[in-house]
Amino acid sequence: MKVGIDLGGTKIEAVVLDDDNHILLRERMPTPQGDYAATLAIIISLVRRVESEFGAFLRLGIGIPGAVSKQTGRIKNANSTCLIGRDLVADLSATLSQTIVLANDANCLALSEASDGAAAGEDVVFAVILGTGCGGGLVVNGQVLNGVNAIAGEWGHNPLPWLSEKDEMHPCYCGQKGCLETFLSGPGMAMHFEKRYGRPLSAQAISEGAEAGEAVCRRHMESYAHWLAKGLASVMNVVDPDVIVLGGGLSNVDFLYRRVPELWAQWVFSDRVDTRLVPAKWGDSSGVRGAAWL
């Protein structure tokens, strides 16, 4: 039995897998926004739920929207900013008896999809989370690359390349301006829509409006496709992945899988582009499966 928790920006999900990686239990709760103590309480309650049904277990894997500092052991680079500077392992270990292992949530997604998902059998896999943030994870020959600074794959905090005249740069929580996350995350997409068109609309509402043929939403989705194509092209020019897997809420937009590959060739430094762009086979539970494997 393997137990994992995905600590996301909008939901906290627990999963229990059997030895063949079939899901025995899957439970979700909303993420308390900006409340670290309440986040701890939900994780503990989910662990107790697992224990009540399956008994005691020894190890718990948790995917986090950030990284663990090799210097301090505390969380850094988290778009859920209430986690930054926290020693999540120590705080949970004060109550829980399990050995707790943390990993970046996009790395968990990449591992899951490279192992038995949409990119199974491929040598180089780049996985992207397009949700509350804009994370990235890289798997090479079945192994997650973490990097000496624990930031491998963090494309979301590179700037949007090849800016057009219409592309406005906005501040990012990391302290920089114009990061890909400020364009490609759900909140970033919604912010640019409001700035351009003067009315608030969520990323989900924008994508649904585009599907329904609403002109302004279709224009914005076209802009979003250009941003995503540019960002992914810059990654391809560095690591040249076989497959790019999309996860997170915006990965459910079918338009992107057709339009982005039509666009990205103009920025990829190659005579042809054979990289495949695919949705996560395991959907929004792919990351939590990877966490369970920790």
Secondary structure as GFF3:
##gff-version 3
##sequence-region A 1 294
A	DSSP	beta_strand	2	7	.	.	.	ID=ss1
A	DSSP	beta_strand	11	17	.	.	.	ID=ss2
A	DSSP	beta_strand	23	30	.	.	.	ID=ss3
A	DSSP	alpha_helix	36	54	.	.	.	ID=ss4
A	DSSP	beta_strand	59	64	.	.	.	ID=ss5
A	DSSP	beta_strand	67	68	.	.	.	ID=ss6
A	DSSP	beta_strand	75	76	.	.	.	ID=ss7
A	DSSP	three_ten_helix	81	83	.	.	.	ID=ss8
A	DSSP	alpha_helix	88	93	.	.	.	ID=ss9
A	DSSP	beta_strand	99	104	.	.	.	ID=ss10
A	DSSP	alpha_helix	105	116	.	.	.	ID=ss11
A	DSSP	beta_strand	124	130	.	.	.	ID=ss12
A	DSSP	beta_strand	134	140	.	.	.	ID=ss13
A	DSSP	beta_strand	143	144	.	.	.	ID=ss14
A	DSSP	three_ten_helix	155	157	.	.	.	ID=ss15
A	DSSP	alpha_helix	181	184	.	.	.	ID=ss16
A	DSSP	alpha_helix	186	197	.	.	.	ID=ss17
A	DSSP	alpha_helix	203	211	.	.	.	ID=ss18
A	DSSP	alpha_helix	215	239	.	.	.	ID=ss19
A	DSSP	beta_strand	243	247	.	.	.	ID=ss20
A	DSSP	three_ten_helix	249	252	.	.	.	ID=ss21
A	DSSP	alpha_helix	254	263	.	.	.	ID=ss22
A	DSSP	three_ten_helix	264	266	.	.	.	ID=ss23
A	DSSP	beta_strand	276	279	.	.	.	ID=ss24
A	DSSP	three_ten_helix	283	285	.	.	.	ID=ss25
A	DSSP	alpha_helix	286	293	.	.	.	ID=ss26
###
